[in-house]
Every structure is written in structure tokens, then in C-alpha cells.
């Protein structure tokens, strides 16, 4: 293709009202592509999107979560009139119901996952037909981008109906898929491998996850393009060029460790609380603090209360604060208020966006040596690694940062420079547009 603007349709799975790394990545990418002159339509699936930047998504849902659920459970809704479907797809209703729903649990969603991957053969065939009608009724896009692999069942029907190539992002689906109970886990993997041949290009945020998913899908590593995530720098310290003053370190005599992620067992706040207690016991002469921020779902409140009780019992209640689920401005202020950031994920992380956000504000990170973290730290020099799942090793990493604040600040500055140079949204959009053009150029239309 020439360098003329592309028309892109991006289908993005909503996350039921919580902040979701995949949703935020998709929103940042779409906005950067628009700024670069491309025509992007961002269509939310299941629930409205929640991002911490300007929401560019369409108001009207496709595959509304309530309809998807009812069609899975009851045959009556697989042939109900579209007027009823539109009522059930009202974003306000779906958003309200999402507040009362528990976090998406893979163990309870096996049948639904397999059904969605079957596309026209699944129980949501009516939703697929409505989506295809919608896409066909608008001007034909150059390419369609699916935000995650769990939408792969849409690829073949989209290619056949629209005659355009389909790109799929790989963004951490392995954790969900591996929790599926049998026989649904094996059925989902078989169905995904059938879908692979209908997808024109895969894109991952890093080499770690590209290799992980190539093995998972039994696919050649080569077709998976690696395009690192990029942040919108506005508002972050990285917005300003070299030589500009950086946000001051938070502490005077104290040193504050920040946790910024969803509050749930998988993200490991309990490990950080254990490490924090160990560090404080060994540094009675230094005022160490722990601040946490991130989305806290109702079903995770007992987990969080146990952490609070534990720190209170250890006499640390006055040194720990939970600051809620911040918007973009509050998130940046939070990151600039701490001295270092710890992301003690239990499962290997596939994206590492929170690292980039910490580095965008010149804060060093302490992260486990698994998933994408070693790759990011090696590339940027912006953090320290420790043995996964080991609170004592994490305590040693924190202790080292607190003991040498000049070193901690230098590590944070290295991360900042990497974000300025290699992990910003403009470069991400440029790389993605090149992938789109190559994919369109080699596409030969619907499979025969």
C-alpha cells in the first residue's frame, strides 16, 4: 500500500467496569493512530470500555455481555428479536450490571469461551451476524484488528464477509485459558489452533509473550510481530525533554514504596506486604512507607482486609495507605509521590505497562524475574529483579533501593530515557501502521 491513511476497525473486549491493561493499550493505540492521520473505529464488545485517557470508542455495543450470557444459557434468546437485543445492549444497563458481577472467572466460563471461539457454529451466532451486518453496512475498512486471542472466532467470518485481513493482539490470554476446566480447556486450545489459519497477522508486546504464545498455539514463531507498548507521554515527566527538571523524590527522611496494580492475589500485594514488614524490621532508623493504588473488586475485599489486618498486627498500619483506583491524573500524581514501584505479580506478566508508567515518571521498579520483566529491565536498565514469589528476595531489592537513593534515582532516570526514546505511543502507532500495510499488501482475500 501507499502511505495514504488507513481505515481500521478495532474490536476491543470491555472488562466490566474495571481498568484493564488490554483496554488501555487498545485505547492508546487507537488515539495515536488517529493523531497520525488514520481513520480508526473503536468498537467495544461485551461491556463499555474504561480507559484513563480520552474514550474514542463507539457508544453502541456489539456482543453485549448480557445478550452473550443469555444466548449461552437459553435457546430462546438465540432467536429473540433484535429490538430486544438492542434493549439488553444499552451501555447504561450493561455498565450497571457489571458493577454487581464478579470478576471474570475462567473456571466458570469454559463453555462460553469455546462457544465464542466456534464463531458461526457457536451459540452467539446471532451476535456474529449482527456484527457482520454492522461492519458491512459501513464503508469497508482496510483491516480489522481484534484486541485479544479470545476473539479469534470472529476472524474467519470477518475475512469471508468483508474480504479484508484480520490482525490479532496477544495480550495475556494464557492465564485465562490455563484456568479453564476440562474438557473446556482442551476444546478451547483445539479451536484456537483451527482459528490460527484464518488470522493474517499476530502482534505481541514483547519477545517473551510472542514465544510463549507460539508454543501455546503450536505455531511458527515467525508470524508473530513484536511491537512494544507505547505510552501517551502527556502529563508524565517523560513529556519534557532531557535537561528538564524531574519530579522530586517523595521522601525526605522517609522512603516510600508504591504498588500500582489491581488489588487481587494474582498481582501479589500480599507478597509486597510481607517484604515490607521484613524491611521495616531491619531498618528501624528509617521511616519506610508503603502506598498502594489500583482497582479493588468486591470479591477481592476480603483479601485486601487480610493484608490490612496483617500490617496492623505488625504495628505498621500507620505506614500503609490505600489510595483507591485513580484516574489518569491521579495515577501520575501517585507515581510521582513514591520513591520506587514494586510489581510483585504471582503469574508471569505479559504486558508490563505499569513498569512503563513508573519509568515515565523516573521511578525505579522492583519486579520478579519472570514473564516480560527481565526483558524490559534488560532493555531499559530501569529496575531490579528478584526471585519470583520470594518475599525475602523482594525485601532485599527494596532494601537496596532505600539504602542508596542516588542509585535508585539513576535507575529511574534510565527507565525514563527508555520511555522517551522507545516506549511512546507515536512510535507504537508508526510500527503498527507499517504492520497493517504489509498485512494488507500480502492479503489475497477470503480463504478459499
C-alpha positions in Angstrom: 0.0 0.0 0.0 1.0 3.6 -0.3 1.4 5.9 2.7 -2.2 7.0 2.4 -4.3 6.9 5.6 -5.7 3.5 6.6 -9.2 2.8 7.6 -9.0 0.5 10.7 -11.7 -1.2 12.7 -10.5 -2.2 16.2 -12.7 -4.6 18.1 -11.9 -4.4 21.8 -13.3 -6.5 24.7 -14.5 -4.5 27.6 -13.6 -5.5 31.2 -16.8 -4.9 33.1 -16.1 -1.5 34.5 -12.5 -2.1 35.8 -9.3 -0.7 34.4 -7.8 -3.3 32.0 -4.3 -3.2 30.6 -5.5 -4.5 27.2 -8.3 -1.9 27.0 -5.9 0.9 27.9 -3.4 -0.3 25.4 -6.0 -0.5 22.7 -7.3 3.0 23.5 -3.8 4.5 23.5 -3.0 2.8 20.2 -6.3 4.0 18.6 -5.8 7.6 19.7 -2.2 7.6 18.4 -3.2 6.2 15.0 -5.9 8.9 14.8 -3.3 11.6 15.5 -1.2 10.1 12.8 -4.0 10.7 10.3 -5.6 7.3 10.1 -9.4 6.6 10.3 -10.0 4.3 13.3 -13.3 2.9 14.5 -13.0 1.5 18.1 -15.9 -0.9 18.7 -16.4 -2.2 22.3 -17.5 -5.8 22.8 -19.3 -7.2 25.9 -19.2 -4.0 28.0 -18.3 -0.3 27.5 -14.5 0.3 27.7 -12.9 2.0 30.6 -9.6 3.8 29.9 -7.7 6.5 31.7 -7.4 8.6 28.5 -10.0 10.1 26.1 -12.5 7.4 25.2 -12.7 7.1 21.4 -14.9 4.0 21.4 -18.4 3.9 19.8 -21.3 4.2 22.2 -23.1 1.2 20.7 -22.0 -2.2 21.9 -21.6 -5.3 19.9 -21.7 -8.7 21.5 -23.3 -7.1 24.5 -22.4 -9.0 27.7 -26.0 -9.7 28.7 -27.0 -11.0 25.3 -23.9 -13.2 25.1 -24.7 -14.7 28.5 -28.4 -15.2 27.8 -27.7 -16.8 24.4 -25.3 -19.2 26.1 -27.7 -20.3 28.7 -31.1 -20.2 27.0 -32.0 -21.3 23.4 -34.9 -18.8 23.4 -32.5 -15.8 23.3 -30.7 -17.2 20.3 -33.7 -16.3 18.1 -35.1 -13.4 20.0 -36.0 -10.2 18.1 -33.2 -7.7 17.5 -35.3 -5.0 19.2 -35.0 -6.9 22.5 -31.3 -7.4 21.8 -30.8 -3.6 21.5 -32.6 -3.0 24.8 -30.3 -5.5 26.5 -27.3 -3.9 24.9 -27.9 -0.5 26.3 -24.5 0.6 27.7 -26.0 2.0 30.8 -27.7 -1.3 31.7 -24.6 -3.4 30.9 -22.4 -1.0 32.9 -24.8 -1.2 35.9 -25.0 -5.0 35.8 -21.2 -5.1 35.6 -21.0 -3.5 39.0 -22.7 -6.5 40.5 -21.0 -9.2 38.6 -17.9 -10.9 40.0 -14.6 -10.7 38.3 -14.4 -12.8 35.1 -13.6 -16.3 36.3 -12.2 -18.7 33.7 -13.3 -21.7 35.7 -16.9 -20.7 35.2 -16.7 -19.6 31.6 -15.4 -22.7 29.8 -18.5 -23.5 27.7 -18.9 -19.8 26.8 -15.3 -19.5 25.8 -15.5 -22.5 23.5 -18.8 -21.3 22.0 -17.3 -17.9 21.2 -14.3 -19.5 19.5 -16.6 -21.5 17.3 -17.9 -18.3 15.6 -20.8 -19.2 13.4 -21.2 -22.6 14.9 -21.4 -21.2 18.5 -24.4 -20.2 20.5 -23.6 -16.5 19.8 -24.1 -16.9 16.0 -26.8 -14.2 16.1 -24.4 -11.7 17.7 -21.8 -12.5 15.0 -24.4 -12.0 12.3 -25.3 -8.6 13.7 -21.7 -7.6 13.9 -21.0 -8.6 10.3 -24.1 -6.7 9.2 -22.9 -3.6 11.1 -19.4 -3.8 9.6 -20.8 -4.4 6.1 -23.2 -1.5 6.3 -20.4 0.9 6.8 -17.6 1.9 4.5 -15.2 -1.1 4.0 -12.2 -1.0 6.3 -8.7 -1.8 5.1 -8.1 -4.1 8.1 -9.8 -5.3 11.2 -7.8 -5.6 14.5 -9.0 -7.9 17.3 -7.8 -6.9 20.8 -7.1 -10.4 22.1 -6.9 -14.1 21.0 -10.2 -15.0 22.7 -11.9 -13.1 19.8 -10.2 -15.4 17.2 -13.6 -17.0 16.3 -14.6 -13.7 14.6 -11.6 -13.7 12.2 -12.7 -16.2 9.6 -16.3 -14.8 9.2 -14.9 -11.2 9.0 -12.5 -12.2 6.3 -15.1 -14.1 4.3 -17.8 -11.3 4.6 -15.6 -8.2 4.2 -12.7 -9.6 2.2 -10.2 -7.8 4.5 -7.3 -9.1 6.6 -7.5 -9.6 10.3 -4.8 -8.8 12.9 -5.0 -10.2 16.5 -3.2 -8.9 19.5 -1.7 -11.3 22.1 -2.2 -9.7 25.5 -2.1 -12.2 28.3 -4.8 -14.7 27.4 -2.7 -17.7 28.5 -3.5 -17.1 32.2 -7.2 -17.2 31.5 -7.0 -20.2 29.1 -5.0 -22.3 31.5 -7.6 -21.9 34.2 -10.3 -23.4 32.0 -11.5 -26.7 33.5 -11.5 -29.8 31.4 -12.9 -30.7 28.9 -13.2 -27.0 28.0 -9.5 -26.2 28.3 -8.6 -28.7 25.7 -11.5 -27.8 23.5 -10.6 -24.1 23.6 -7.0 -24.9 22.6 -8.1 -27.1 19.7 -10.5 -24.4 18.5 -7.8 -21.7 18.7 -5.5 -23.8 16.6 -8.2 -24.0 13.9 -8.6 -20.3 14.1 -4.9 -19.6 13.5 -5.2 -20.2 9.8 -7.9 -17.5 9.5 -5.7 -14.8 11.0 -3.4 -12.8 8.8 -1.1 -11.4 11.5 -0.4 -11.7 15.2 1.2 -9.0 17.3 2.6 -9.2 20.8 4.1 -6.5 23.0 7.3 -8.4 23.7 9.5 -11.3 22.7 8.6 -13.2 25.9 4.9 -13.4 25.1 5.5 -13.9 21.3 7.5 -17.1 22.1 5.1 -18.2 24.8 2.0 -18.0 22.5 3.8 -19.5 19.5 4.4 -22.6 21.7 0.9 -22.5 23.0 -0.7 -22.3 19.6 1.8 -24.8 18.1 2.5 -22.1 15.5 5.8 -20.9 13.9 7.3 -18.1 15.9 8.0 -16.0 12.8 4.4 -14.8 12.1 4.1 -13.1 15.5 5.2 -9.5 15.2 6.6 -7.8 18.3 5.6 -4.1 18.7 6.4 -2.8 22.1 3.7 -0.9 24.0 3.9 2.8 24.0 2.6 5.4 26.5 1.0 8.7 25.8 3.6 10.9 27.4 1.4 14.0 28.1 1.3 14.6 31.8 4.2 12.3 32.7 7.6 13.5 33.5 8.8 11.9 30.2 6.7 14.6 28.4 9.6 17.0 28.9 12.8 16.7 27.1 16.3 15.9 28.5 17.6 18.6 30.9 14.1 19.5 32.2 13.6 19.1 35.9 12.2 15.8 37.1 9.6 15.3 39.8 11.3 15.4 43.2 11.7 12.2 45.1 8.9 11.7 47.5 10.7 11.3 50.8 12.8 13.5 52.9 13.9 11.2 55.7 11.4 8.5 54.6 11.3 6.2 51.6 8.0 5.2 50.0 7.4 2.0 48.1 4.5 2.2 45.7 2.3 -0.6 44.4 0.2 0.2 41.4 -1.9 -2.6 40.0 -5.2 -4.4 40.5 -5.7 -5.5 44.1 -6.0 -9.2 43.9 -4.0 -12.3 44.8 -2.6 -12.7 41.3 -0.9 -9.4 41.4 0.9 -10.2 44.7 0.2 -7.3 47.1 0.4 -9.8 49.9 4.0 -10.6 48.9 4.9 -7.0 49.0 3.3 -6.6 52.4 5.4 -9.5 53.7 8.6 -7.9 52.2 7.7 -4.5 53.5 7.4 -5.9 57.1 10.8 -7.5 56.7 12.4 -4.3 55.5 10.9 -2.2 58.3 12.1 -4.7 61.0 15.7 -4.3 59.6 15.6 -0.5 59.3 14.2 0.9 62.4 16.1 4.1 61.9 14.4 4.9 58.6 10.8 5.8 58.0 9.7 3.4 55.3 6.2 3.7 53.9 4.0 1.6 51.6 1.4 3.2 49.4 -1.0 1.1 47.2 -3.4 2.1 44.4 -5.4 0.1 41.9 -8.8 -1.3 41.2 -10.3 -3.3 44.0 -13.3 -5.5 43.1 -15.9 -6.5 45.7 -14.8 -10.2 45.6 -11.2 -9.1 46.5 -12.1 -7.0 49.5 -11.6 -9.9 52.0 -8.1 -10.5 50.5 -7.3 -6.8 51.0 -8.7 -6.8 54.5 -6.4 -9.7 55.4 -3.4 -7.6 54.3 -4.6 -4.6 56.3 -5.0 -6.7 59.4 -1.6 -8.3 59.0 0.1 -4.9 58.7 -1.9 -3.6 61.6 -0.9 -6.6 63.8 2.8 -5.9 62.9 2.4 -2.3 64.0 2.6 -0.9 60.5 -1.0 0.4 60.0 0.3 4.0 60.1 2.9 3.3 57.4 0.4 1.8 54.9 -2.2 3.6 52.7 -4.6 2.5 50.0 -5.4 5.4 47.7 -8.2 3.8 45.6 -8.5 3.4 41.9 -7.1 6.6 40.3 -7.9 8.2 37.0 -5.0 9.2 34.8 -4.2 12.5 36.5 -4.3 10.8 39.9 -2.2 7.9 38.7 0.6 10.2 37.6 0.4 12.1 40.9 0.6 8.8 42.7 3.6 7.6 40.8 5.4 10.9 41.4 4.6 10.7 45.1 6.6 7.5 45.7 10.3 6.7 45.5 10.1 3.3 43.8 7.5 1.0 42.5 7.1 -2.7 43.2 5.0 -5.0 40.9 5.2 -8.4 42.6 3.0 -10.4 40.2 2.5 -14.0 41.1 1.9 -15.1 37.4 4.3 -14.1 34.6 3.2 -10.8 33.3 2.6 -10.4 29.5 2.5 -6.6 29.1 4.4 -4.7 31.8 2.5 -1.4 31.2 2.8 -0.5 34.9 6.6 -0.6 34.5 6.5 1.9 31.7 4.2 4.2 33.7 6.7 4.1 36.6 9.6 4.8 34.3 7.7 7.6 32.6 8.0 9.4 35.9 11.6 8.4 36.6 10.8 5.8 39.3 12.8 2.6 39.5 10.9 -0.7 39.8 11.5 -3.9 41.7 10.0 -6.8 39.8 10.1 -10.6 39.7 12.4 -12.4 37.3 9.7 -13.9 35.1 7.4 -13.0 32.3 8.2 -9.8 30.4 10.0 -8.2 33.4 13.6 -9.5 32.6 13.2 -8.4 29.0 12.1 -4.9 30.0 14.7 -4.4 32.7 17.5 -5.6 30.5 16.4 -3.2 27.7 16.0 -0.2 29.9 18.1 -0.6 33.0 15.2 0.8 34.9 14.7 -1.8 37.6 16.0 -4.5 39.8 14.9 -8.2 39.6 14.4 -10.7 42.3 13.4 -14.4 42.6 9.6 -14.7 41.9 7.3 -15.5 44.8 10.1 -14.8 47.4 9.2 -12.0 49.8 12.7 -12.1 51.3 14.3 -11.6 47.9 11.9 -8.7 47.3 12.8 -7.3 50.7 16.4 -7.3 49.7 15.7 -5.5 46.5 13.7 -2.8 48.3 16.3 -2.5 51.0 19.0 -1.9 48.3 16.9 0.9 46.7 16.2 2.5 50.0 19.8 2.4 51.2 21.2 4.1 48.1 18.8 6.7 46.9 21.2 8.1 44.4 21.4 4.7 42.7 17.6 4.4 42.9 17.2 7.8 41.2 19.8 6.8 38.5 17.9 3.6 37.8 14.7 5.6 37.4 16.3 8.0 35.0 17.4 5.2 32.8 13.8 4.0 32.6 12.7 7.5 31.8 15.0 7.8 28.9 13.9 4.4 27.5 10.3 5.5 27.6 11.1 8.8 25.9 13.0 7.0 23.1 11.4 3.6 22.6 8.1 3.2 24.5 5.9 6.1 23.5 2.6 6.0 21.6 3.8 7.7 18.4 6.5 5.1 17.7 4.0 2.3 18.6 1.4 3.7 16.1 4.1 4.1 13.4 5.1 0.4 13.8 1.6 -0.8 13.9 0.7 1.1 10.7 3.6 -0.5 8.9 2.4 -3.9 10.0 -1.1 -3.1 8.8 0.2 -2.0 5.4 2.4 -5.2 5.0 -0.6 -7.3 6.0 -2.9 -5.6 3.5 -0.3 -5.9 0.8 0.1 -9.6 1.1 -3.6 -10.5 1.8 -5.2 -12.3 -1.0 -8.8 -12.0 0.2 -11.0 -14.6 1.9 -9.6 -18.1 2.2 -10.8 -20.5 -0.5 
